[in-house]
């Protein structure tokens, strides 16, 4: 099913939430050794994560496979990344949510 939302005030996070996908801010942020990505899904979905640098280059892609409904976390080692701003993206059955994180 496709749901069309015409409101100018609806953010991408809200659209993803309507689809049963929520992505939290990584913790800690800024991170220096390890960070945790937390997310929840309302039904079983195929999950992948991407971390990108500011030029948009994929630094890491994590294939989690199919996960059941509920709250999930992924621990990610950032110690090999250079200091700076990065984005991380949760991809759940083609629906994606992106947030920013700082590495120090």
PDB file as gemmi writes it, atoms N, CA and C in Angstrom:
CRYST1    1.000    1.000    1.000  90.00  90.00  90.00 P 1                      
ATOM      1  N   UNK A   1       0.833  -1.178   0.000  1.00  0.00           N  
ATOM      2  CA  UNK A   1       0.000   0.000   0.000  1.00  0.00           C  
ATOM      3  C   UNK A   1       0.875   1.237   0.000  1.00  0.00           C  
ATOM      4  N   UNK A   2       0.423   2.255  -0.676  1.00  0.00           N  
ATOM      5  CA  UNK A   2       1.132   3.519  -0.735  1.00  0.00           C  
ATOM      6  C   UNK A   2       0.275   4.573  -0.066  1.00  0.00           C  
ATOM      7  N   UNK A   3       0.908   5.376   0.788  1.00  0.00           N  
ATOM      8  CA  UNK A   3       0.178   6.439   1.478  1.00  0.00           C  
ATOM      9  C   UNK A   3       0.782   7.763   1.053  1.00  0.00           C  
ATOM     10  N   UNK A   4      -0.014   8.629   0.454  1.00  0.00           N  
ATOM     11  CA  UNK A   4       0.434   9.930  -0.015  1.00  0.00           C  
ATOM     12  C   UNK A   4       0.085  10.978   1.027  1.00  0.00           C  
ATOM     13  N   UNK A   5       1.108  11.723   1.472  1.00  0.00           N  
ATOM     14  CA  UNK A   5       0.905  12.768   2.467  1.00  0.00           C  
ATOM     15  C   UNK A   5       1.206  14.098   1.801  1.00  0.00           C  
ATOM     16  N   UNK A   6       0.250  14.993   1.800  1.00  0.00           N  
ATOM     17  CA  UNK A   6       0.386  16.253   1.084  1.00  0.00           C  
ATOM     18  C   UNK A   6       0.726  17.437   1.978  1.00  0.00           C  
ATOM     19  N   UNK A   7       0.832  17.245   3.265  1.00  0.00           N  
ATOM     20  CA  UNK A   7       1.127  18.340   4.172  1.00  0.00           C  
ATOM     21  C   UNK A   7       2.585  18.771   4.056  1.00  0.00           C  
ATOM     22  N   UNK A   8       2.835  20.084   4.030  1.00  0.00           N  
ATOM     23  CA  UNK A   8       4.198  20.612   3.997  1.00  0.00           C  
ATOM     24  C   UNK A   8       4.906  20.405   5.320  1.00  0.00           C  
ATOM     25  N   UNK A   9       4.192  20.153   6.368  1.00  0.00           N  
ATOM     26  CA  UNK A   9       4.757  20.076   7.707  1.00  0.00           C  
ATOM     27  C   UNK A   9       5.179  18.667   8.112  1.00  0.00           C  
ATOM     28  N   UNK A  10       4.993  17.696   7.290  1.00  0.00           N  
ATOM     29  CA  UNK A  10       5.341  16.319   7.638  1.00  0.00           C  
ATOM     30  C   UNK A  10       6.795  16.069   7.286  1.00  0.00           C  
ATOM     31  N   UNK A  11       7.584  15.706   8.279  1.00  0.00           N  
ATOM     32  CA  UNK A  11       9.009  15.442   8.083  1.00  0.00           C  
ATOM     33  C   UNK A  11       9.226  14.001   7.668  1.00  0.00           C  
ATOM     34  N   UNK A  12      10.412  13.733   7.155  1.00  0.00           N  
ATOM     35  CA  UNK A  12      10.767  12.371   6.734  1.00  0.00           C  
ATOM     36  C   UNK A  12      10.648  11.404   7.901  1.00  0.00           C  
ATOM     37  N   UNK A  13      11.084  11.814   9.100  1.00  0.00           N  
ATOM     38  CA  UNK A  13      10.974  10.951  10.276  1.00  0.00           C  
ATOM     39  C   UNK A  13       9.523  10.594  10.564  1.00  0.00           C  
ATOM     40  N   UNK A  14       8.613  11.543  10.361  1.00  0.00           N  
ATOM     41  CA  UNK A  14       7.200  11.271  10.599  1.00  0.00           C  
ATOM     42  C   UNK A  14       6.656  10.273   9.587  1.00  0.00           C  
ATOM     43  N   UNK A  15       7.083  10.386   8.338  1.00  0.00           N  
ATOM     44  CA  UNK A  15       6.649   9.442   7.305  1.00  0.00           C  
ATOM     45  C   UNK A  15       7.148   8.045   7.637  1.00  0.00           C  
ATOM     46  N   UNK A  16       8.417   7.944   8.048  1.00  0.00           N  
ATOM     47  CA  UNK A  16       8.963   6.646   8.432  1.00  0.00           C  
ATOM     48  C   UNK A  16       8.227   6.093   9.645  1.00  0.00           C  
ATOM     49  N   UNK A  17       7.897   6.969  10.595  1.00  0.00           N  
ATOM     50  CA  UNK A  17       7.169   6.542  11.782  1.00  0.00           C  
ATOM     51  C   UNK A  17       5.795   5.978  11.404  1.00  0.00           C  
ATOM     52  N   UNK A  18       5.158   6.599  10.442  1.00  0.00           N  
ATOM     53  CA  UNK A  18       3.869   6.102   9.954  1.00  0.00           C  
ATOM     54  C   UNK A  18       4.043   4.694   9.383  1.00  0.00           C  
ATOM     55  N   UNK A  19       5.219   4.429   8.792  1.00  0.00           N  
ATOM     56  CA  UNK A  19       5.519   3.103   8.241  1.00  0.00           C  
ATOM     57  C   UNK A  19       6.024   2.135   9.307  1.00  0.00           C  
ATOM     58  N   UNK A  20       6.047   2.558  10.577  1.00  0.00           N  
ATOM     59  CA  UNK A  20       6.436   1.672  11.662  1.00  0.00           C  
ATOM     60  C   UNK A  20       7.933   1.553  11.862  1.00  0.00           C  
ATOM     61  N   UNK A  21       8.688   2.591  11.519  1.00  0.00           N  
ATOM     62  CA  UNK A  21      10.144   2.582  11.654  1.00  0.00           C  
ATOM     63  C   UNK A  21      10.553   3.831  12.422  1.00  0.00           C  
ATOM     64  N   UNK A  22      11.331   3.660  13.483  1.00  0.00           N  
ATOM     65  CA  UNK A  22      11.839   4.794  14.259  1.00  0.00           C  
ATOM     66  C   UNK A  22      13.323   4.602  14.496  1.00  0.00           C  
ATOM     67  N   UNK A  23      14.105   5.646  14.260  1.00  0.00           N  
ATOM     68  CA  UNK A  23      15.549   5.628  14.460  1.00  0.00           C  
ATOM     69  C   UNK A  23      15.905   6.680  15.490  1.00  0.00           C  
ATOM     70  N   UNK A  24      16.622   6.271  16.532  1.00  0.00           N  
ATOM     71  CA  UNK A  24      17.048   7.209  17.561  1.00  0.00           C  
ATOM     72  C   UNK A  24      18.390   7.829  17.227  1.00  0.00           C  
ATOM     73  N   UNK A  25      18.760   8.845  17.993  1.00  0.00           N  
ATOM     74  CA  UNK A  25      20.079   9.456  17.864  1.00  0.00           C  
ATOM     75  C   UNK A  25      21.108   8.493  18.439  1.00  0.00           C  
ATOM     76  N   UNK A  26      22.242   8.370  17.759  1.00  0.00           N  
ATOM     77  CA  UNK A  26      23.292   7.493  18.275  1.00  0.00           C  
ATOM     78  C   UNK A  26      23.769   8.000  19.641  1.00  0.00           C  
ATOM     79  N   UNK A  27      24.227   7.075  20.474  1.00  0.00           N  
ATOM     80  CA  UNK A  27      24.761   7.445  21.789  1.00  0.00           C  
ATOM     81  C   UNK A  27      26.070   6.720  22.020  1.00  0.00           C  
ATOM     82  N   UNK A  28      27.091   7.347  22.538  1.00  0.00           N  
ATOM     83  CA  UNK A  28      27.143   8.789  22.768  1.00  0.00           C  
ATOM     84  C   UNK A  28      27.319   9.536  21.454  1.00  0.00           C  
ATOM     85  N   UNK A  29      27.034  10.794  21.486  1.00  0.00           N  
ATOM     86  CA  UNK A  29      27.236  11.669  20.338  1.00  0.00           C  
ATOM     87  C   UNK A  29      27.677  13.028  20.863  1.00  0.00           C  
ATOM     88  N   UNK A  30      28.918  13.427  20.676  1.00  0.00           N  
ATOM     89  CA  UNK A  30      29.948  12.832  19.824  1.00  0.00           C  
ATOM     90  C   UNK A  30      30.506  11.533  20.402  1.00  0.00           C  
ATOM     91  N   UNK A  31      31.005  10.710  19.494  1.00  0.00           N  
ATOM     92  CA  UNK A  31      31.561   9.407  19.858  1.00  0.00           C  
ATOM     93  C   UNK A  31      33.048   9.374  19.543  1.00  0.00           C  
ATOM     94  N   UNK A  32      33.784   8.552  20.291  1.00  0.00           N  
ATOM     95  CA  UNK A  32      35.211   8.434  20.009  1.00  0.00           C  
ATOM     96  C   UNK A  32      35.680   6.994  19.889  1.00  0.00           C  
ATOM     97  N   UNK A  33      35.005   6.039  20.513  1.00  0.00           N  
ATOM     98  CA  UNK A  33      35.394   4.630  20.414  1.00  0.00           C  
ATOM     99  C   UNK A  33      34.278   3.772  19.826  1.00  0.00           C  
ATOM    100  N   UNK A  34      33.173   3.727  20.540  1.00  0.00           N  
ATOM    101  CA  UNK A  34      32.028   2.934  20.111  1.00  0.00           C  
ATOM    102  C   UNK A  34      30.774   3.776  20.278  1.00  0.00           C  
ATOM    103  N   UNK A  35      29.841   3.591  19.362  1.00  0.00           N  
ATOM    104  CA  UNK A  35      28.550   4.252  19.493  1.00  0.00           C  
ATOM    105  C   UNK A  35      27.456   3.204  19.290  1.00  0.00           C  
ATOM    106  N   UNK A  36      26.280   3.499  19.775  1.00  0.00           N  
ATOM    107  CA  UNK A  36      25.140   2.585  19.681  1.00  0.00           C  
ATOM    108  C   UNK A  36      24.052   3.245  18.845  1.00  0.00           C  
ATOM    109  N   UNK A  37      23.569   2.516  17.847  1.00  0.00           N  
ATOM    110  CA  UNK A  37      22.416   2.939  17.059  1.00  0.00           C  
ATOM    111  C   UNK A  37      21.207   2.180  17.604  1.00  0.00           C  
ATOM    112  N   UNK A  38      20.162   2.888  17.978  1.00  0.00           N  
ATOM    113  CA  UNK A  38      18.933   2.272  18.477  1.00  0.00           C  
ATOM    114  C   UNK A  38      17.798   2.545  17.499  1.00  0.00           C  
ATOM    115  N   UNK A  39      16.992   1.540  17.264  1.00  0.00           N  
ATOM    116  CA  UNK A  39      15.848   1.707  16.375  1.00  0.00           C  
ATOM    117  C   UNK A  39      14.774   0.714  16.749  1.00  0.00           C  
ATOM    118  N   UNK A  40      13.558   1.004  16.342  1.00  0.00           N  
ATOM    119  CA  UNK A  40      12.490   0.031  16.531  1.00  0.00           C  
ATOM    120  C   UNK A  40      11.653  -0.047  15.271  1.00  0.00           C  
ATOM    121  N   UNK A  41      11.149  -1.254  15.057  1.00  0.00           N  
ATOM    122  CA  UNK A  41      10.325  -1.540  13.877  1.00  0.00           C  
ATOM    123  C   UNK A  41       9.050  -2.230  14.348  1.00  0.00           C  
ATOM    124  N   UNK A  42       7.959  -1.934  13.689  1.00  0.00           N  
ATOM    125  CA  UNK A  42       6.662  -2.455  14.122  1.00  0.00           C  
ATOM    126  C   UNK A  42       6.357  -3.849  13.582  1.00  0.00           C  
ATOM    127  N   UNK A  43       7.146  -4.281  12.599  1.00  0.00           N  
ATOM    128  CA  UNK A  43       6.958  -5.620  12.036  1.00  0.00           C  
ATOM    129  C   UNK A  43       8.291  -6.125  11.516  1.00  0.00           C  
ATOM    130  N   UNK A  44       8.372  -7.385  11.225  1.00  0.00           N  
ATOM    131  CA  UNK A  44       9.605  -7.983  10.715  1.00  0.00           C  
ATOM    132  C   UNK A  44      10.012  -7.314   9.403  1.00  0.00           C  
ATOM    133  N   UNK A  45      11.305  -6.910   9.327  1.00  0.00           N  
ATOM    134  CA  UNK A  45      11.802  -6.213   8.140  1.00  0.00           C  
ATOM    135  C   UNK A  45      13.252  -6.580   7.882  1.00  0.00           C  
ATOM    136  N   UNK A  46      13.659  -6.450   6.631  1.00  0.00           N  
ATOM    137  CA  UNK A  46      15.057  -6.606   6.245  1.00  0.00           C  
ATOM    138  C   UNK A  46      15.770  -5.296   6.561  1.00  0.00           C  
ATOM    139  N   UNK A  47      16.848  -5.365   7.354  1.00  0.00           N  
ATOM    140  CA  UNK A  47      17.505  -4.175   7.889  1.00  0.00           C  
ATOM    141  C   UNK A  47      18.945  -4.065   7.412  1.00  0.00           C  
ATOM    142  N   UNK A  48      19.325  -2.851   7.019  1.00  0.00           N  
ATOM    143  CA  UNK A  48      20.724  -2.527   6.711  1.00  0.00           C  
ATOM    144  C   UNK A  48      21.018  -1.146   7.277  1.00  0.00           C  
ATOM    145  N   UNK A  49      22.291  -0.904   7.593  1.00  0.00           N  
ATOM    146  CA  UNK A  49      22.760   0.403   8.063  1.00  0.00           C  
ATOM    147  C   UNK A  49      23.889   0.859   7.171  1.00  0.00           C  
ATOM    148  N   UNK A  50      23.919   2.150   6.880  1.00  0.00           N  
ATOM    149  CA  UNK A  50      25.049   2.733   6.156  1.00  0.00           C  
ATOM    150  C   UNK A  50      25.574   3.928   6.940  1.00  0.00           C  
ATOM    151  N   UNK A  51      26.900   4.027   6.994  1.00  0.00           N  
ATOM    152  CA  UNK A  51      27.555   5.198   7.559  1.00  0.00           C  
ATOM    153  C   UNK A  51      28.264   5.880   6.405  1.00  0.00           C  
ATOM    154  N   UNK A  52      28.056   7.196   6.256  1.00  0.00           N  
ATOM    155  CA  UNK A  52      28.641   7.959   5.153  1.00  0.00           C  
ATOM    156  C   UNK A  52      29.426   9.151   5.688  1.00  0.00           C  
ATOM    157  N   UNK A  53      30.482   9.510   4.948  1.00  0.00           N  
ATOM    158  CA  UNK A  53      31.212  10.727   5.279  1.00  0.00           C  
ATOM    159  C   UNK A  53      30.497  11.910   4.636  1.00  0.00           C  
ATOM    160  N   UNK A  54      31.025  13.111   4.841  1.00  0.00           N  
ATOM    161  CA  UNK A  54      30.337  14.308   4.332  1.00  0.00           C  
ATOM    162  C   UNK A  54      30.291  14.397   2.811  1.00  0.00           C  
ATOM    163  N   UNK A  55      31.184  13.689   2.127  1.00  0.00           N  
ATOM    164  CA  UNK A  55      31.142  13.698   0.665  1.00  0.00           C  
ATOM    165  C   UNK A  55      30.115  12.696   0.134  1.00  0.00           C  
ATOM    166  N   UNK A  56      29.461  11.955   1.043  1.00  0.00           N  
ATOM    167  CA  UNK A  56      28.442  10.992   0.631  1.00  0.00           C  
ATOM    168  C   UNK A  56      28.975   9.604   0.367  1.00  0.00           C  
ATOM    169  N   UNK A  57      30.280   9.407   0.566  1.00  0.00           N  
ATOM    170  CA  UNK A  57      30.893   8.090   0.338  1.00  0.00           C  
ATOM    171  C   UNK A  57      30.497   7.140   1.458  1.00  0.00           C  
ATOM    172  N   UNK A  58      30.083   5.927   1.098  1.00  0.00           N  
ATOM    173  CA  UNK A  58      29.729   4.922   2.099  1.00  0.00           C  
ATOM    174  C   UNK A  58      31.014   4.432   2.765  1.00  0.00           C  
ATOM    175  N   UNK A  59      31.108   4.662   4.066  1.00  0.00           N  
ATOM    176  CA  UNK A  59      32.259   4.230   4.855  1.00  0.00           C  
ATOM    177  C   UNK A  59      32.054   2.787   5.306  1.00  0.00           C  
ATOM    178  N   UNK A  60      30.835   2.475   5.724  1.00  0.00           N  
ATOM    179  CA  UNK A  60      30.489   1.137   6.217  1.00  0.00           C  
ATOM    180  C   UNK A  60      29.060   0.814   5.828  1.00  0.00           C  
ATOM    181  N   UNK A  61      28.841  -0.441   5.460  1.00  0.00           N  
ATOM    182  CA  UNK A  61      27.472  -0.941   5.264  1.00  0.00           C  
ATOM    183  C   UNK A  61      27.340  -2.187   6.118  1.00  0.00           C  
ATOM    184  N   UNK A  62      26.335  -2.195   6.962  1.00  0.00           N  
ATOM    185  CA  UNK A  62      26.087  -3.310   7.866  1.00  0.00           C  
ATOM    186  C   UNK A  62      24.772  -3.959   7.447  1.00  0.00           C  
ATOM    187  N   UNK A  63      24.834  -5.207   7.041  1.00  0.00           N  
ATOM    188  CA  UNK A  63      23.628  -5.968   6.686  1.00  0.00           C  
ATOM    189  C   UNK A  63      23.190  -6.760   7.912  1.00  0.00           C  
ATOM    190  N   UNK A  64      22.080  -6.398   8.495  1.00  0.00           N  
ATOM    191  CA  UNK A  64      21.575  -7.093   9.679  1.00  0.00           C  
ATOM    192  C   UNK A  64      20.667  -8.260   9.313  1.00  0.00           C  
ATOM    193  N   UNK A  65      20.195  -8.294   8.076  1.00  0.00           N  
ATOM    194  CA  UNK A  65      19.254  -9.344   7.677  1.00  0.00           C  
ATOM    195  C   UNK A  65      17.856  -9.012   8.167  1.00  0.00           C  
ATOM    196  N   UNK A  66      17.023 -10.008   8.266  1.00  0.00           N  
ATOM    197  CA  UNK A  66      15.644  -9.803   8.699  1.00  0.00           C  
ATOM    198  C   UNK A  66      15.573  -9.841  10.216  1.00  0.00           C  
ATOM    199  N   UNK A  67      15.021  -8.779  10.785  1.00  0.00           N  
ATOM    200  CA  UNK A  67      14.832  -8.681  12.227  1.00  0.00           C  
ATOM    201  C   UNK A  67      13.343  -8.632  12.539  1.00  0.00           C  
ATOM    202  N   UNK A  68      12.967  -9.192  13.668  1.00  0.00           N  
ATOM    203  CA  UNK A  68      11.574  -9.179  14.097  1.00  0.00           C  
ATOM    204  C   UNK A  68      11.168  -7.833  14.662  1.00  0.00           C  
ATOM    205  N   UNK A  69       9.893  -7.670  14.863  1.00  0.00           N  
ATOM    206  CA  UNK A  69       9.361  -6.426  15.426  1.00  0.00           C  
ATOM    207  C   UNK A  69       9.938  -6.187  16.808  1.00  0.00           C  
ATOM    208  N   UNK A  70      10.132  -4.902  17.140  1.00  0.00           N  
ATOM    209  CA  UNK A  70      10.613  -4.556  18.473  1.00  0.00           C  
ATOM    210  C   UNK A  70      11.762  -3.580  18.433  1.00  0.00           C  
ATOM    211  N   UNK A  71      12.388  -3.399  19.596  1.00  0.00           N  
ATOM    212  CA  UNK A  71      13.526  -2.494  19.744  1.00  0.00           C  
ATOM    213  C   UNK A  71      14.821  -3.244  19.465  1.00  0.00           C  
ATOM    214  N   UNK A  72      15.730  -2.592  18.763  1.00  0.00           N  
ATOM    215  CA  UNK A  72      17.005  -3.205  18.387  1.00  0.00           C  
ATOM    216  C   UNK A  72      18.128  -2.193  18.555  1.00  0.00           C  
ATOM    217  N   UNK A  73      19.350  -2.696  18.750  1.00  0.00           N  
ATOM    218  CA  UNK A  73      20.529  -1.840  18.821  1.00  0.00           C  
ATOM    219  C   UNK A  73      21.652  -2.462  18.007  1.00  0.00           C  
ATOM    220  N   UNK A  74      22.496  -1.601  17.482  1.00  0.00           N  
ATOM    221  CA  UNK A  74      23.704  -2.016  16.782  1.00  0.00           C  
ATOM    222  C   UNK A  74      24.866  -1.251  17.396  1.00  0.00           C  
ATOM    223  N   UNK A  75      25.883  -1.973  17.837  1.00  0.00           N  
ATOM    224  CA  UNK A  75      27.088  -1.353  18.366  1.00  0.00           C  
ATOM    225  C   UNK A  75      28.062  -1.172  17.202  1.00  0.00           C  
ATOM    226  N   UNK A  76      28.649   0.020  17.090  1.00  0.00           N  
ATOM    227  CA  UNK A  76      29.501   0.341  15.949  1.00  0.00           C  
ATOM    228  C   UNK A  76      30.807   0.952  16.434  1.00  0.00           C  
ATOM    229  N   UNK A  77      31.931   0.383  16.002  1.00  0.00           N  
ATOM    230  CA  UNK A  77      33.260   0.858  16.359  1.00  0.00           C  
ATOM    231  C   UNK A  77      33.637   2.036  15.462  1.00  0.00           C  
ATOM    232  N   UNK A  78      33.787   3.223  16.059  1.00  0.00           N  
ATOM    233  CA  UNK A  78      34.120   4.428  15.294  1.00  0.00           C  
ATOM    234  C   UNK A  78      35.586   4.812  15.433  1.00  0.00           C  
ATOM    235  N   UNK A  79      36.374   3.998  16.130  1.00  0.00           N  
ATOM    236  CA  UNK A  79      37.759   4.365  16.424  1.00  0.00           C  
ATOM    237  C   UNK A  79      38.634   4.494  15.182  1.00  0.00           C  
ATOM    238  N   UNK A  80      38.232   3.883  14.077  1.00  0.00           N  
ATOM    239  CA  UNK A  80      39.026   3.974  12.845  1.00  0.00           C  
ATOM    240  C   UNK A  80      38.611   5.150  11.958  1.00  0.00           C  
ATOM    241  N   UNK A  81      37.542   5.846  12.329  1.00  0.00           N  
ATOM    242  CA  UNK A  81      37.063   6.980  11.537  1.00  0.00           C  
ATOM    243  C   UNK A  81      37.796   8.255  11.923  1.00  0.00           C  
ATOM    244  N   UNK A  82      38.018   9.121  10.961  1.00  0.00           N  
ATOM    245  CA  UNK A  82      38.594  10.437  11.225  1.00  0.00           C  
ATOM    246  C   UNK A  82      37.570  11.301  11.936  1.00  0.00           C  
ATOM    247  N   UNK A  83      38.037  12.258  12.702  1.00  0.00           N  
ATOM    248  CA  UNK A  83      37.137  13.195  13.378  1.00  0.00           C  
ATOM    249  C   UNK A  83      36.305  13.947  12.346  1.00  0.00           C  
ATOM    250  N   UNK A  84      35.063  14.225  12.704  1.00  0.00           N  
ATOM    251  CA  UNK A  84      34.212  14.994  11.807  1.00  0.00           C  
ATOM    252  C   UNK A  84      32.763  14.580  11.879  1.00  0.00           C  
ATOM    253  N   UNK A  85      32.005  15.086  10.938  1.00  0.00           N  
ATOM    254  CA  UNK A  85      30.570  14.843  10.852  1.00  0.00           C  
ATOM    255  C   UNK A  85      30.307  13.708   9.870  1.00  0.00           C  
ATOM    256  N   UNK A  86      29.433  12.794  10.257  1.00  0.00           N  
ATOM    257  CA  UNK A  86      29.036  11.660   9.424  1.00  0.00           C  
ATOM    258  C   UNK A  86      27.516  11.547   9.474  1.00  0.00           C  
ATOM    259  N   UNK A  87      26.961  10.789   8.544  1.00  0.00           N  
ATOM    260  CA  UNK A  87      25.544  10.452   8.607  1.00  0.00           C  
ATOM    261  C   UNK A  87      25.426   8.945   8.727  1.00  0.00           C  
ATOM    262  N   UNK A  88      24.347   8.509   9.349  1.00  0.00           N  
ATOM    263  CA  UNK A  88      24.038   7.084   9.394  1.00  0.00           C  
ATOM    264  C   UNK A  88      22.597   6.916   8.943  1.00  0.00           C  
ATOM    265  N   UNK A  89      22.380   5.848   8.202  1.00  0.00           N  
ATOM    266  CA  UNK A  89      21.076   5.613   7.595  1.00  0.00           C  
ATOM    267  C   UNK A  89      20.579   4.217   7.935  1.00  0.00           C  
ATOM    268  N   UNK A  90      19.364   4.143   8.431  1.00  0.00           N  
ATOM    269  CA  UNK A  90      18.672   2.879   8.632  1.00  0.00           C  
ATOM    270  C   UNK A  90      17.855   2.623   7.377  1.00  0.00           C  
ATOM    271  N   UNK A  91      18.041   1.464   6.774  1.00  0.00           N  
ATOM    272  CA  UNK A  91      17.267   1.086   5.588  1.00  0.00           C  
ATOM    273  C   UNK A  91      16.455  -0.151   5.970  1.00  0.00           C  
ATOM    274  N   UNK A  92      15.140  -0.014   5.945  1.00  0.00           N  
ATOM    275  CA  UNK A  92      14.238  -1.096   6.340  1.00  0.00           C  
ATOM    276  C   UNK A  92      13.259  -1.360   5.214  1.00  0.00           C  
ATOM    277  N   UNK A  93      13.496  -2.427   4.472  1.00  0.00           N  
ATOM    278  CA  UNK A  93      12.634  -2.774   3.327  1.00  0.00           C  
ATOM    279  C   UNK A  93      12.434  -1.589   2.389  1.00  0.00           C  
ATOM    280  N   UNK A  94      13.514  -0.869   2.093  1.00  0.00           N  
ATOM    281  CA  UNK A  94      13.461   0.220   1.136  1.00  0.00           C  
ATOM    282  C   UNK A  94      13.102   1.578   1.717  1.00  0.00           C  
ATOM    283  N   UNK A  95      12.644   1.627   2.968  1.00  0.00           N  
ATOM    284  CA  UNK A  95      12.360   2.888   3.632  1.00  0.00           C  
ATOM    285  C   UNK A  95      13.607   3.269   4.414  1.00  0.00           C  
ATOM    286  N   UNK A  96      14.071   4.509   4.252  1.00  0.00           N  
ATOM    287  CA  UNK A  96      15.299   4.893   4.943  1.00  0.00           C  
ATOM    288  C   UNK A  96      15.119   6.158   5.774  1.00  0.00           C  
ATOM    289  N   UNK A  97      15.874   6.196   6.871  1.00  0.00           N  
ATOM    290  CA  UNK A  97      15.919   7.367   7.750  1.00  0.00           C  
ATOM    291  C   UNK A  97      17.392   7.666   7.982  1.00  0.00           C  
ATOM    292  N   UNK A  98      17.776   8.933   7.862  1.00  0.00           N  
ATOM    293  CA  UNK A  98      19.163   9.338   8.031  1.00  0.00           C  
ATOM    294  C   UNK A  98      19.279  10.356   9.153  1.00  0.00           C  
ATOM    295  N   UNK A  99      20.312  10.196   9.967  1.00  0.00           N  
ATOM    296  CA  UNK A  99      20.622  11.155  11.029  1.00  0.00           C  
ATOM    297  C   UNK A  99      22.112  11.455  11.008  1.00  0.00           C  
ATOM    298  N   UNK A 100      22.505  12.506  11.724  1.00  0.00           N  
ATOM    299  CA  UNK A 100      23.903  12.923  11.781  1.00  0.00           C  
ATOM    300  C   UNK A 100      24.556  12.470  13.073  1.00  0.00           C  
ATOM    301  N   UNK A 101      25.879  12.252  13.003  1.00  0.00           N  
ATOM    302  CA  UNK A 101      26.652  11.973  14.207  1.00  0.00           C  
ATOM    303  C   UNK A 101      28.015  12.619  14.081  1.00  0.00           C  
ATOM    304  N   UNK A 102      28.616  12.904  15.227  1.00  0.00           N  
ATOM    305  CA  UNK A 102      29.924  13.539  15.280  1.00  0.00           C  
ATOM    306  C   UNK A 102      30.929  12.544  15.847  1.00  0.00           C  
ATOM    307  N   UNK A 103      32.081  12.446  15.177  1.00  0.00           N  
ATOM    308  CA  UNK A 103      33.171  11.600  15.653  1.00  0.00           C  
ATOM    309  C   UNK A 103      34.292  12.531  16.093  1.00  0.00           C  
ATOM    310  N   UNK A 104      34.839  12.267  17.294  1.00  0.00           N  
ATOM    311  CA  UNK A 104      35.959  13.094  17.749  1.00  0.00           C  
ATOM    312  C   UNK A 104      37.194  12.286  17.970  1.00  0.00           C  
TER     313      UNK A 104                                                      
END                                                                             
